[in-house]
Amino acid sequence: MLPDPETPICSAKGCRSAAVWVLAWNNPKLHTPERRKTWLACEEHREHLSQFLGVRGFLKDVVLLADWEQREA
């Protein structure tokens, strides 16, 4: 079953699952230290996406989507 169109979905290629996590990252060669880009992840892809960003030194934080939204409000 697909999530509601208003529901954020996982950033993993081909995944249509509802996002649960926010992976905050930046590429130090392109972004200022305080800049944060985000990927969204479902439970299944959180570890894979975190590792992808982590081995490149890009991953800065992994936060529950609900907490991220609350922090941004």
PDB file of N, H, CA, C and O in Angstrom:
ATOM      1  N   MET A   1       0.842  -1.185   0.000  1.00  0.00           N
ATOM      2  CA  MET A   1       0.000   0.000   0.000  1.00  0.00           C
ATOM      3  C   MET A   1       0.885   1.246   0.000  1.00  0.00           C
ATOM      4  O   MET A   1       1.840   1.340   0.771  1.00  0.00           O
ATOM      5  N   LEU A   2       0.562   2.181  -0.857  1.00  0.00           N
ATOM      6  H   LEU A   2      -0.215   2.104  -1.483  1.00  0.00           H
ATOM      7  CA  LEU A   2       1.327   3.418  -0.951  1.00  0.00           C
ATOM      8  C   LEU A   2       0.906   4.389   0.140  1.00  0.00           C
ATOM      9  O   LEU A   2      -0.261   4.429   0.528  1.00  0.00           O
ATOM     10  N   PRO A   3       1.869   5.178   0.639  1.00  0.00           N
ATOM     11  CA  PRO A   3       1.506   6.179   1.638  1.00  0.00           C
ATOM     12  C   PRO A   3       0.646   7.279   1.023  1.00  0.00           C
ATOM     13  O   PRO A   3       0.603   7.445  -0.196  1.00  0.00           O
ATOM     14  N   ASP A   4      -0.024   8.012   1.873  1.00  0.00           N
ATOM     15  H   ASP A   4       0.012   7.876   2.863  1.00  0.00           H
ATOM     16  CA  ASP A   4      -0.801   9.178   1.468  1.00  0.00           C
ATOM     17  C   ASP A   4       0.131  10.135   0.720  1.00  0.00           C
ATOM     18  O   ASP A   4       1.296  10.258   1.096  1.00  0.00           O
ATOM     19  N   PRO A   5      -0.350  10.817  -0.331  1.00  0.00           N
ATOM     20  CA  PRO A   5       0.526  11.743  -1.078  1.00  0.00           C
ATOM     21  C   PRO A   5       1.160  12.836  -0.210  1.00  0.00           C
ATOM     22  O   PRO A   5       2.188  13.400  -0.586  1.00  0.00           O
ATOM     23  N   GLU A   6       0.567  13.137   0.934  1.00  0.00           N
ATOM     24  H   GLU A   6      -0.268  12.679   1.240  1.00  0.00           H
ATOM     25  CA  GLU A   6       1.102  14.139   1.842  1.00  0.00           C
ATOM     26  C   GLU A   6       2.199  13.578   2.743  1.00  0.00           C
ATOM     27  O   GLU A   6       2.918  14.337   3.392  1.00  0.00           O
ATOM     28  N   THR A   7       2.328  12.257   2.785  1.00  0.00           N
ATOM     29  H   THR A   7       1.744  11.640   2.258  1.00  0.00           H
ATOM     30  CA  THR A   7       3.302  11.601   3.651  1.00  0.00           C
ATOM     31  C   THR A   7       4.674  11.609   2.992  1.00  0.00           C
ATOM     32  O   THR A   7       4.801  11.163   1.851  1.00  0.00           O
ATOM     33  N   PRO A   8       5.702  12.101   3.673  1.00  0.00           N
ATOM     34  CA  PRO A   8       7.057  12.041   3.111  1.00  0.00           C
ATOM     35  C   PRO A   8       7.477  10.594   2.889  1.00  0.00           C
ATOM     36  O   PRO A   8       7.181   9.725   3.710  1.00  0.00           O
ATOM     37  N   ILE A   9       8.169  10.335   1.779  1.00  0.00           N
ATOM     38  H   ILE A   9       8.409  11.040   1.113  1.00  0.00           H
ATOM     39  CA  ILE A   9       8.601   8.979   1.470  1.00  0.00           C
ATOM     40  C   ILE A   9      10.118   8.848   1.544  1.00  0.00           C
ATOM     41  O   ILE A   9      10.850   9.836   1.480  1.00  0.00           O
ATOM     42  N   CYS A  10      10.559   7.638   1.677  1.00  0.00           N
ATOM     43  H   CYS A  10       9.964   6.835   1.729  1.00  0.00           H
ATOM     44  CA  CYS A  10      11.974   7.294   1.773  1.00  0.00           C
ATOM     45  C   CYS A  10      12.737   7.755   0.527  1.00  0.00           C
ATOM     46  O   CYS A  10      12.217   7.703  -0.587  1.00  0.00           O
ATOM     47  N   SER A  11      13.965   8.202   0.734  1.00  0.00           N
ATOM     48  H   SER A  11      14.388   8.244   1.639  1.00  0.00           H
ATOM     49  CA  SER A  11      14.822   8.669  -0.367  1.00  0.00           C
ATOM     50  C   SER A  11      15.558   7.542  -1.084  1.00  0.00           C
ATOM     51  O   SER A  11      16.195   7.783  -2.110  1.00  0.00           O
ATOM     52  N   ALA A  12      15.485   6.321  -0.567  1.00  0.00           N
ATOM     53  H   ALA A  12      14.968   6.125   0.267  1.00  0.00           H
ATOM     54  CA  ALA A  12      16.181   5.206  -1.219  1.00  0.00           C
ATOM     55  C   ALA A  12      15.580   4.966  -2.602  1.00  0.00           C
ATOM     56  O   ALA A  12      14.365   5.032  -2.786  1.00  0.00           O
ATOM     57  N   LYS A  13      16.436   4.693  -3.551  1.00  0.00           N
ATOM     58  H   LYS A  13      17.423   4.640  -3.402  1.00  0.00           H
ATOM     59  CA  LYS A  13      16.006   4.495  -4.933  1.00  0.00           C
ATOM     60  C   LYS A  13      14.942   3.407  -5.019  1.00  0.00           C
ATOM     61  O   LYS A  13      15.149   2.280  -4.570  1.00  0.00           O
ATOM     62  N   GLY A  14      13.801   3.763  -5.602  1.00  0.00           N
ATOM     63  H   GLY A  14      13.633   4.678  -5.967  1.00  0.00           H
ATOM     64  CA  GLY A  14      12.727   2.811  -5.825  1.00  0.00           C
ATOM     65  C   GLY A  14      11.833   2.550  -4.625  1.00  0.00           C
ATOM     66  O   GLY A  14      10.826   1.854  -4.756  1.00  0.00           O
ATOM     67  N   CYS A  15      12.169   3.080  -3.474  1.00  0.00           N
ATOM     68  H   CYS A  15      12.987   3.645  -3.368  1.00  0.00           H
ATOM     69  CA  CYS A  15      11.367   2.836  -2.268  1.00  0.00           C
ATOM     70  C   CYS A  15      10.202   3.825  -2.223  1.00  0.00           C
ATOM     71  O   CYS A  15      10.376   5.015  -2.483  1.00  0.00           O
ATOM     72  N   ARG A  16       9.032   3.326  -1.895  1.00  0.00           N
ATOM     73  H   ARG A  16       8.891   2.359  -1.684  1.00  0.00           H
ATOM     74  CA  ARG A  16       7.848   4.179  -1.782  1.00  0.00           C
ATOM     75  C   ARG A  16       7.280   4.136  -0.360  1.00  0.00           C
ATOM     76  O   ARG A  16       6.142   4.549  -0.134  1.00  0.00           O
ATOM     77  N   SER A  17       8.062   3.642   0.588  1.00  0.00           N
ATOM     78  H   SER A  17       8.986   3.307   0.405  1.00  0.00           H
ATOM     79  CA  SER A  17       7.612   3.538   1.980  1.00  0.00           C
ATOM     80  C   SER A  17       7.638   4.898   2.668  1.00  0.00           C
ATOM     81  O   SER A  17       8.388   5.797   2.287  1.00  0.00           O
ATOM     82  N   ALA A  18       6.809   5.019   3.675  1.00  0.00           N
ATOM     83  H   ALA A  18       6.200   4.289   3.984  1.00  0.00           H
ATOM     84  CA  ALA A  18       6.755   6.256   4.451  1.00  0.00           C
ATOM     85  C   ALA A  18       8.079   6.467   5.184  1.00  0.00           C
ATOM     86  O   ALA A  18       8.655   5.526   5.730  1.00  0.00           O
ATOM     87  N   ALA A  19       8.541   7.682   5.188  1.00  0.00           N
ATOM     88  H   ALA A  19       8.074   8.447   4.744  1.00  0.00           H
ATOM     89  CA  ALA A  19       9.782   8.026   5.891  1.00  0.00           C
ATOM     90  C   ALA A  19       9.534   8.077   7.394  1.00  0.00           C
ATOM     91  O   ALA A  19       8.479   8.518   7.850  1.00  0.00           O
ATOM     92  N   VAL A  20      10.517   7.620   8.149  1.00  0.00           N
ATOM     93  H   VAL A  20      11.374   7.261   7.779  1.00  0.00           H
ATOM     94  CA  VAL A  20      10.474   7.636   9.603  1.00  0.00           C
ATOM     95  C   VAL A  20      11.659   8.442  10.143  1.00  0.00           C
ATOM     96  O   VAL A  20      11.585   9.008  11.234  1.00  0.00           O
ATOM     97  N   TRP A  21      12.742   8.491   9.379  1.00  0.00           N
ATOM     98  H   TRP A  21      12.802   8.032   8.493  1.00  0.00           H
ATOM     99  CA  TRP A  21      13.999   9.100   9.808  1.00  0.00           C
ATOM    100  C   TRP A  21      14.417  10.222   8.868  1.00  0.00           C
ATOM    101  O   TRP A  21      14.104  10.205   7.678  1.00  0.00           O
ATOM    102  N   VAL A  22      15.129  11.195   9.422  1.00  0.00           N
ATOM    103  H   VAL A  22      15.383  11.209  10.389  1.00  0.00           H
ATOM    104  CA  VAL A  22      15.789  12.246   8.645  1.00  0.00           C
ATOM    105  C   VAL A  22      17.288  12.048   8.818  1.00  0.00           C
ATOM    106  O   VAL A  22      17.783  11.979   9.943  1.00  0.00           O
ATOM    107  N   LEU A  23      18.006  11.957   7.709  1.00  0.00           N
ATOM    108  H   LEU A  23      17.603  12.013   6.796  1.00  0.00           H
ATOM    109  CA  LEU A  23      19.462  11.877   7.728  1.00  0.00           C
ATOM    110  C   LEU A  23      19.980  13.238   7.280  1.00  0.00           C
ATOM    111  O   LEU A  23      19.870  13.603   6.109  1.00  0.00           O
ATOM    112  N   ALA A  24      20.543  13.979   8.219  1.00  0.00           N
ATOM    113  H   ALA A  24      20.633  13.683   9.170  1.00  0.00           H
ATOM    114  CA  ALA A  24      21.072  15.315   7.927  1.00  0.00           C
ATOM    115  C   ALA A  24      22.543  15.167   7.529  1.00  0.00           C
ATOM    116  O   ALA A  24      23.306  14.473   8.200  1.00  0.00           O
ATOM    117  N   TRP A  25      22.928  15.815   6.448  1.00  0.00           N
ATOM    118  H   TRP A  25      22.308  16.378   5.903  1.00  0.00           H
ATOM    119  CA  TRP A  25      24.284  15.661   5.941  1.00  0.00           C
ATOM    120  C   TRP A  25      24.739  16.925   5.240  1.00  0.00           C
ATOM    121  O   TRP A  25      23.943  17.818   4.947  1.00  0.00           O
ATOM    122  N   ASN A  26      26.020  16.982   4.981  1.00  0.00           N
ATOM    123  H   ASN A  26      26.666  16.257   5.219  1.00  0.00           H
ATOM    124  CA  ASN A  26      26.552  17.994   4.079  1.00  0.00           C
ATOM    125  C   ASN A  26      27.854  17.489   3.469  1.00  0.00           C
ATOM    126  O   ASN A  26      28.548  16.649   4.041  1.00  0.00           O
ATOM    127  N   ASN A  27      28.159  18.015   2.316  1.00  0.00           N
ATOM    128  H   ASN A  27      27.595  18.697   1.851  1.00  0.00           H
ATOM    129  CA  ASN A  27      29.409  17.713   1.634  1.00  0.00           C
ATOM    130  C   ASN A  27      30.341  18.887   1.913  1.00  0.00           C
ATOM    131  O   ASN A  27      30.126  19.977   1.383  1.00  0.00           O
ATOM    132  N   PRO A  28      31.372  18.687   2.737  1.00  0.00           N
ATOM    133  CA  PRO A  28      32.235  19.809   3.120  1.00  0.00           C
ATOM    134  C   PRO A  28      32.952  20.475   1.948  1.00  0.00           C
ATOM    135  O   PRO A  28      33.418  21.608   2.072  1.00  0.00           O
ATOM    136  N   LYS A  29      33.043  19.788   0.822  1.00  0.00           N
ATOM    137  H   LYS A  29      32.664  18.868   0.722  1.00  0.00           H
ATOM    138  CA  LYS A  29      33.669  20.412  -0.350  1.00  0.00           C
ATOM    139  C   LYS A  29      32.718  21.392  -1.042  1.00  0.00           C
ATOM    140  O   LYS A  29      33.152  22.257  -1.803  1.00  0.00           O
ATOM    141  N   LEU A  30      31.419  21.247  -0.771  1.00  0.00           N
ATOM    142  H   LEU A  30      31.067  20.544  -0.153  1.00  0.00           H
ATOM    143  CA  LEU A  30      30.425  22.087  -1.437  1.00  0.00           C
ATOM    144  C   LEU A  30      29.645  23.005  -0.499  1.00  0.00           C
ATOM    145  O   LEU A  30      29.207  24.079  -0.911  1.00  0.00           O
ATOM    146  N   HIS A  31      29.468  22.597   0.751  1.00  0.00           N
ATOM    147  H   HIS A  31      29.824  21.724   1.085  1.00  0.00           H
ATOM    148  CA  HIS A  31      28.590  23.309   1.677  1.00  0.00           C
ATOM    149  C   HIS A  31      29.357  23.901   2.852  1.00  0.00           C
ATOM    150  O   HIS A  31      30.392  23.379   3.266  1.00  0.00           O
ATOM    151  N   THR A  32      28.832  24.994   3.374  1.00  0.00           N
ATOM    152  H   THR A  32      27.991  25.418   3.037  1.00  0.00           H
ATOM    153  CA  THR A  32      29.390  25.558   4.594  1.00  0.00           C
ATOM    154  C   THR A  32      29.131  24.578   5.740  1.00  0.00           C
ATOM    155  O   THR A  32      28.192  23.786   5.657  1.00  0.00           O
ATOM    156  N   PRO A  33      29.938  24.609   6.810  1.00  0.00           N
ATOM    157  CA  PRO A  33      29.794  23.634   7.895  1.00  0.00           C
ATOM    158  C   PRO A  33      28.409  23.566   8.528  1.00  0.00           C
ATOM    159  O   PRO A  33      27.988  22.492   8.957  1.00  0.00           O
ATOM    160  N   GLU A  34      27.696  24.680   8.596  1.00  0.00           N
ATOM    161  H   GLU A  34      28.039  25.552   8.247  1.00  0.00           H
ATOM    162  CA  GLU A  34      26.379  24.673   9.227  1.00  0.00           C
ATOM    163  C   GLU A  34      25.241  24.233   8.300  1.00  0.00           C
ATOM    164  O   GLU A  34      24.141  23.946   8.773  1.00  0.00           O
ATOM    165  N   ARG A  35      25.488  24.176   7.008  1.00  0.00           N
ATOM    166  H   ARG A  35      26.382  24.409   6.624  1.00  0.00           H
ATOM    167  CA  ARG A  35      24.459  23.780   6.037  1.00  0.00           C
ATOM    168  C   ARG A  35      24.098  22.318   6.221  1.00  0.00           C
ATOM    169  O   ARG A  35      24.979  21.478   6.404  1.00  0.00           O
ATOM    170  N   ARG A  36      22.803  22.005   6.175  1.00  0.00           N
ATOM    171  H   ARG A  36      22.087  22.687   6.027  1.00  0.00           H
ATOM    172  CA  ARG A  36      22.342  20.624   6.273  1.00  0.00           C
ATOM    173  C   ARG A  36      21.394  20.306   5.132  1.00  0.00           C
ATOM    174  O   ARG A  36      20.357  20.949   4.967  1.00  0.00           O
ATOM    175  N   LYS A  37      21.760  19.315   4.357  1.00  0.00           N
ATOM    176  H   LYS A  37      22.602  18.792   4.492  1.00  0.00           H
ATOM    177  CA  LYS A  37      20.888  18.726   3.357  1.00  0.00           C
ATOM    178  C   LYS A  37      20.208  17.554   4.054  1.00  0.00           C
ATOM    179  O   LYS A  37      20.704  17.087   5.079  1.00  0.00           O
ATOM    180  N   THR A  38      19.098  17.070   3.533  1.00  0.00           N
ATOM    181  H   THR A  38      18.695  17.449   2.700  1.00  0.00           H
ATOM    182  CA  THR A  38      18.420  15.957   4.190  1.00  0.00           C
ATOM    183  C   THR A  38      17.996  14.889   3.202  1.00  0.00           C
ATOM    184  O   THR A  38      17.589  15.168   2.074  1.00  0.00           O
ATOM    185  N   TRP A  39      18.106  13.670   3.664  1.00  0.00           N
ATOM    186  H   TRP A  39      18.437  13.443   4.580  1.00  0.00           H
ATOM    187  CA  TRP A  39      17.495  12.519   3.017  1.00  0.00           C
ATOM    188  C   TRP A  39      16.516  11.951   4.018  1.00  0.00           C
ATOM    189  O   TRP A  39      16.723  12.039   5.228  1.00  0.00           O
ATOM    190  N   LEU A  40      15.453  11.370   3.509  1.00  0.00           N
ATOM    191  H   LEU A  40      15.285  11.298   2.526  1.00  0.00           H
ATOM    192  CA  LEU A  40      14.479  10.705   4.358  1.00  0.00           C
ATOM    193  C   LEU A  40      14.654   9.206   4.223  1.00  0.00           C
ATOM    194  O   LEU A  40      15.039   8.710   3.164  1.00  0.00           O
ATOM    195  N   ALA A  41      14.370   8.482   5.301  1.00  0.00           N
ATOM    196  H   ALA A  41      14.057   8.884   6.162  1.00  0.00           H
ATOM    197  CA  ALA A  41      14.558   7.026   5.270  1.00  0.00           C
ATOM    198  C   ALA A  41      13.436   6.320   6.014  1.00  0.00           C
ATOM    199  O   ALA A  41      12.954   6.787   7.047  1.00  0.00           O
ATOM    200  N   CYS A  42      13.033   5.178   5.457  1.00  0.00           N
ATOM    201  H   CYS A  42      13.424   4.799   4.619  1.00  0.00           H
ATOM    202  CA  CYS A  42      12.129   4.270   6.159  1.00  0.00           C
ATOM    203  C   CYS A  42      12.996   3.420   7.099  1.00  0.00           C
ATOM    204  O   CYS A  42      14.224   3.505   7.066  1.00  0.00           O
ATOM    205  N   GLU A  43      12.355   2.612   7.923  1.00  0.00           N
ATOM    206  H   GLU A  43      11.358   2.543   7.949  1.00  0.00           H
ATOM    207  CA  GLU A  43      13.112   1.747   8.840  1.00  0.00           C
ATOM    208  C   GLU A  43      14.070   0.833   8.076  1.00  0.00           C
ATOM    209  O   GLU A  43      15.214   0.639   8.489  1.00  0.00           O
ATOM    210  N   GLU A  44      13.600   0.276   6.966  1.00  0.00           N
ATOM    211  H   GLU A  44      12.671   0.433   6.631  1.00  0.00           H
ATOM    212  CA  GLU A  44      14.397  -0.690   6.205  1.00  0.00           C
ATOM    213  C   GLU A  44      15.667  -0.085   5.612  1.00  0.00           C
ATOM    214  O   GLU A  44      16.690  -0.765   5.536  1.00  0.00           O
ATOM    215  N   HIS A  45      15.622   1.173   5.192  1.00  0.00           N
ATOM    216  H   HIS A  45      14.791   1.725   5.254  1.00  0.00           H
ATOM    217  CA  HIS A  45      16.753   1.778   4.492  1.00  0.00           C
ATOM    218  C   HIS A  45      17.596   2.726   5.334  1.00  0.00           C
ATOM    219  O   HIS A  45      18.598   3.245   4.841  1.00  0.00           O
ATOM    220  N   ARG A  46      17.225   2.969   6.587  1.00  0.00           N
ATOM    221  H   ARG A  46      16.412   2.547   6.988  1.00  0.00           H
ATOM    222  CA  ARG A  46      17.972   3.921   7.430  1.00  0.00           C
ATOM    223  C   ARG A  46      19.451   3.548   7.520  1.00  0.00           C
ATOM    224  O   ARG A  46      20.317   4.398   7.309  1.00  0.00           O
ATOM    225  N   GLU A  47      19.743   2.297   7.829  1.00  0.00           N
ATOM    226  H   GLU A  47      19.040   1.608   8.000  1.00  0.00           H
ATOM    227  CA  GLU A  47      21.137   1.878   8.008  1.00  0.00           C
ATOM    228  C   GLU A  47      21.918   1.979   6.698  1.00  0.00           C
ATOM    229  O   GLU A  47      23.050   2.462   6.689  1.00  0.00           O
ATOM    230  N   HIS A  48      21.329   1.530   5.604  1.00  0.00           N
ATOM    231  H   HIS A  48      20.409   1.137   5.612  1.00  0.00           H
ATOM    232  CA  HIS A  48      22.004   1.570   4.308  1.00  0.00           C
ATOM    233  C   HIS A  48      22.334   3.012   3.901  1.00  0.00           C
ATOM    234  O   HIS A  48      23.461   3.307   3.502  1.00  0.00           O
ATOM    235  N   LEU A  49      21.354   3.896   4.004  1.00  0.00           N
ATOM    236  H   LEU A  49      20.439   3.657   4.328  1.00  0.00           H
ATOM    237  CA  LEU A  49      21.591   5.292   3.625  1.00  0.00           C
ATOM    238  C   LEU A  49      22.579   5.962   4.577  1.00  0.00           C
ATOM    239  O   LEU A  49      23.405   6.768   4.148  1.00  0.00           O
ATOM    240  N   SER A  50      22.499   5.634   5.862  1.00  0.00           N
ATOM    241  H   SER A  50      21.828   4.980   6.210  1.00  0.00           H
ATOM    242  CA  SER A  50      23.449   6.182   6.841  1.00  0.00           C
ATOM    243  C   SER A  50      24.873   5.746   6.510  1.00  0.00           C
ATOM    244  O   SER A  50      25.802   6.553   6.572  1.00  0.00           O
ATOM    245  N   GLN A  51      25.046   4.483   6.161  1.00  0.00           N
ATOM    246  H   GLN A  51      24.292   3.828   6.111  1.00  0.00           H
ATOM    247  CA  GLN A  51      26.380   3.982   5.812  1.00  0.00           C
ATOM    248  C   GLN A  51      26.908   4.660   4.547  1.00  0.00           C
ATOM    249  O   GLN A  51      28.082   5.022   4.474  1.00  0.00           O
ATOM    250  N   PHE A  52      26.034   4.828   3.553  1.00  0.00           N
ATOM    251  H   PHE A  52      25.080   4.534   3.612  1.00  0.00           H
ATOM    252  CA  PHE A  52      26.421   5.480   2.307  1.00  0.00           C
ATOM    253  C   PHE A  52      26.977   6.874   2.587  1.00  0.00           C
ATOM    254  O   PHE A  52      28.039   7.237   2.080  1.00  0.00           O
ATOM    255  N   LEU A  53      26.262   7.649   3.392  1.00  0.00           N
ATOM    256  H   LEU A  53      25.400   7.354   3.804  1.00  0.00           H
ATOM    257  CA  LEU A  53      26.715   9.004   3.725  1.00  0.00           C
ATOM    258  C   LEU A  53      27.905   8.971   4.678  1.00  0.00           C
ATOM    259  O   LEU A  53      28.815   9.792   4.566  1.00  0.00           O
ATOM    260  N   GLY A  54      27.900   8.034   5.606  1.00  0.00           N
ATOM    261  H   GLY A  54      27.160   7.367   5.697  1.00  0.00           H
ATOM    262  CA  GLY A  54      28.946   7.946   6.615  1.00  0.00           C
ATOM    263  C   GLY A  54      30.321   7.648   6.049  1.00  0.00           C
ATOM    264  O   GLY A  54      31.301   8.267   6.463  1.00  0.00           O
ATOM    265  N   VAL A  55      30.417   6.714   5.112  1.00  0.00           N
ATOM    266  H   VAL A  55      29.620   6.212   4.775  1.00  0.00           H
ATOM    267  CA  VAL A  55      31.733   6.371   4.562  1.00  0.00           C
ATOM    268  C   VAL A  55      32.335   7.526   3.768  1.00  0.00           C
ATOM    269  O   VAL A  55      33.545   7.565   3.545  1.00  0.00           O
ATOM    270  N   ARG A  56      31.504   8.454   3.347  1.00  0.00           N
ATOM    271  H   ARG A  56      30.521   8.422   3.528  1.00  0.00           H
ATOM    272  CA  ARG A  56      31.983   9.634   2.623  1.00  0.00           C
ATOM    273  C   ARG A  56      32.276  10.805   3.567  1.00  0.00           C
ATOM    274  O   ARG A  56      32.782  11.846   3.148  1.00  0.00           O
ATOM    275  N   GLY A  57      31.947  10.613   4.848  1.00  0.00           N
ATOM    276  H   GLY A  57      31.536   9.767   5.188  1.00  0.00           H
ATOM    277  CA  GLY A  57      32.152  11.683   5.821  1.00  0.00           C
ATOM    278  C   GLY A  57      31.098  12.770   5.750  1.00  0.00           C
ATOM    279  O   GLY A  57      31.321  13.877   6.239  1.00  0.00           O
ATOM    280  N   PHE A  58      29.949  12.473   5.149  1.00  0.00           N
ATOM    281  H   PHE A  58      29.768  11.573   4.753  1.00  0.00           H
ATOM    282  CA  PHE A  58      28.895  13.472   4.961  1.00  0.00           C
ATOM    283  C   PHE A  58      27.849  13.462   6.077  1.00  0.00           C
ATOM    284  O   PHE A  58      27.259  14.503   6.363  1.00  0.00           O
ATOM    285  N   LEU A  59      27.607  12.328   6.705  1.00  0.00           N
ATOM    286  H   LEU A  59      28.087  11.482   6.473  1.00  0.00           H
ATOM    287  CA  LEU A  59      26.520  12.192   7.676  1.00  0.00           C
ATOM    288  C   LEU A  59      26.799  13.012   8.928  1.00  0.00           C
ATOM    289  O   LEU A  59      27.870  12.901   9.525  1.00  0.00           O
ATOM    290  N   LYS A  60      25.834  13.835   9.321  1.00  0.00           N
ATOM    291  H   LYS A  60      24.964  13.926   8.836  1.00  0.00           H
ATOM    292  CA  LYS A  60      25.970  14.687  10.499  1.00  0.00           C
ATOM    293  C   LYS A  60      25.021  14.292  11.616  1.00  0.00           C
ATOM    294  O   LYS A  60      25.369  14.424  12.790  1.00  0.00           O
ATOM    295  N   ASP A  61      23.814  13.803  11.275  1.00  0.00           N
ATOM    296  H   ASP A  61      23.532  13.696  10.322  1.00  0.00           H
ATOM    297  CA  ASP A  61      22.829  13.482  12.295  1.00  0.00           C
ATOM    298  C   ASP A  61      21.756  12.571  11.711  1.00  0.00           C
ATOM    299  O   ASP A  61      21.446  12.642  10.522  1.00  0.00           O
ATOM    300  N   VAL A  62      21.194  11.711  12.563  1.00  0.00           N
ATOM    301  H   VAL A  62      21.446  11.653  13.529  1.00  0.00           H
ATOM    302  CA  VAL A  62      20.049  10.867  12.210  1.00  0.00           C
ATOM    303  C   VAL A  62      19.004  11.104  13.286  1.00  0.00           C
ATOM    304  O   VAL A  62      19.241  10.857  14.469  1.00  0.00           O
ATOM    305  N   VAL A  63      17.833  11.593  12.854  1.00  0.00           N
ATOM    306  H   VAL A  63      17.641  11.794  11.893  1.00  0.00           H
ATOM    307  CA  VAL A  63      16.795  12.021  13.783  1.00  0.00           C
ATOM    308  C   VAL A  63      15.447  11.482  13.317  1.00  0.00           C
ATOM    309  O   VAL A  63      15.186  11.411  12.116  1.00  0.00           O
ATOM    310  N   LEU A  64      14.596  11.103  14.260  1.00  0.00           N
ATOM    311  H   LEU A  64      14.809  11.161  15.235  1.00  0.00           H
ATOM    312  CA  LEU A  64      13.236  10.716  13.893  1.00  0.00           C
ATOM    313  C   LEU A  64      12.563  11.871  13.163  1.00  0.00           C
ATOM    314  O   LEU A  64      12.723  13.028  13.549  1.00  0.00           O
ATOM    315  N   LEU A  65      11.816  11.565  12.117  1.00  0.00           N
ATOM    316  H   LEU A  65      11.686  10.624  11.803  1.00  0.00           H
ATOM    317  CA  LEU A  65      11.143  12.593  11.323  1.00  0.00           C
ATOM    318  C   LEU A  65      10.255  13.475  12.202  1.00  0.00           C
ATOM    319  O   LEU A  65      10.256  14.696  12.044  1.00  0.00           O
ATOM    320  N   ALA A  66       9.507  12.881  13.118  1.00  0.00           N
ATOM    321  H   ALA A  66       9.506  11.889  13.246  1.00  0.00           H
ATOM    322  CA  ALA A  66       8.624  13.661  13.994  1.00  0.00           C
ATOM    323  C   ALA A  66       9.429  14.660  14.826  1.00  0.00           C
ATOM    324  O   ALA A  66       9.003  15.800  15.006  1.00  0.00           O
ATOM    325  N   ASP A  67      10.587  14.239  15.333  1.00  0.00           N
ATOM    326  H   ASP A  67      10.934  13.313  15.186  1.00  0.00           H
ATOM    327  CA  ASP A  67      11.436  15.140  16.123  1.00  0.00           C
ATOM    328  C   ASP A  67      12.005  16.251  15.249  1.00  0.00           C
ATOM    329  O   ASP A  67      12.066  17.404  15.677  1.00  0.00           O
ATOM    330  N   TRP A  68      12.421  15.917  14.032  1.00  0.00           N
ATOM    331  H   TRP A  68      12.371  14.981  13.685  1.00  0.00           H
ATOM    332  CA  TRP A  68      12.969  16.904  13.091  1.00  0.00           C
ATOM    333  C   TRP A  68      11.919  17.964  12.772  1.00  0.00           C
ATOM    334  O   TRP A  68      12.207  19.161  12.789  1.00  0.00           O
ATOM    335  N   GLU A  69      10.695  17.510  12.480  1.00  0.00           N
ATOM    336  H   GLU A  69      10.462  16.538  12.466  1.00  0.00           H
ATOM    337  CA  GLU A  69       9.627  18.450  12.155  1.00  0.00           C
ATOM    338  C   GLU A  69       9.315  19.359  13.335  1.00  0.00           C
ATOM    339  O   GLU A  69       9.053  20.548  13.151  1.00  0.00           O
ATOM    340  N   GLN A  70       9.340  18.814  14.535  1.00  0.00           N
ATOM    341  H   GLN A  70       9.553  17.848  14.685  1.00  0.00           H
ATOM    342  CA  GLN A  70       9.091  19.589  15.733  1.00  0.00           C
ATOM    343  C   GLN A  70      10.198  20.627  15.934  1.00  0.00           C
ATOM    344  O   GLN A  70       9.932  21.773  16.297  1.00  0.00           O
ATOM    345  N   ARG A  71      11.438  20.207  15.694  1.00  0.00           N
ATOM    346  H   ARG A  71      11.654  19.276  15.399  1.00  0.00           H
ATOM    347  CA  ARG A  71      12.594  21.099  15.848  1.00  0.00           C
ATOM    348  C   ARG A  71      12.549  22.231  14.823  1.00  0.00           C
ATOM    349  O   ARG A  71      12.951  23.356  15.120  1.00  0.00           O
ATOM    350  N   GLU A  72      12.058  21.931  13.611  1.00  0.00           N
ATOM    351  H   GLU A  72      11.732  21.017  13.371  1.00  0.00           H
ATOM    352  CA  GLU A  72      12.004  22.926  12.545  1.00  0.00           C
ATOM    353  C   GLU A  72      10.842  23.900  12.707  1.00  0.00           C
ATOM    354  O   GLU A  72      10.865  24.989  12.133  1.00  0.00           O
ATOM    355  N   ALA A  73       9.833  23.522  13.479  1.00  0.00           N
ATOM    356  H   ALA A  73       9.815  22.638  13.946  1.00  0.00           H
ATOM    357  CA  ALA A  73       8.631  24.374  13.642  1.00  0.00           C
ATOM    358  C   ALA A  73       8.888  25.583  14.512  1.00  0.00           C
ATOM    359  O   ALA A  73       7.981  26.384  14.739  1.00  0.00           O
TER     360      ALA A  73
END
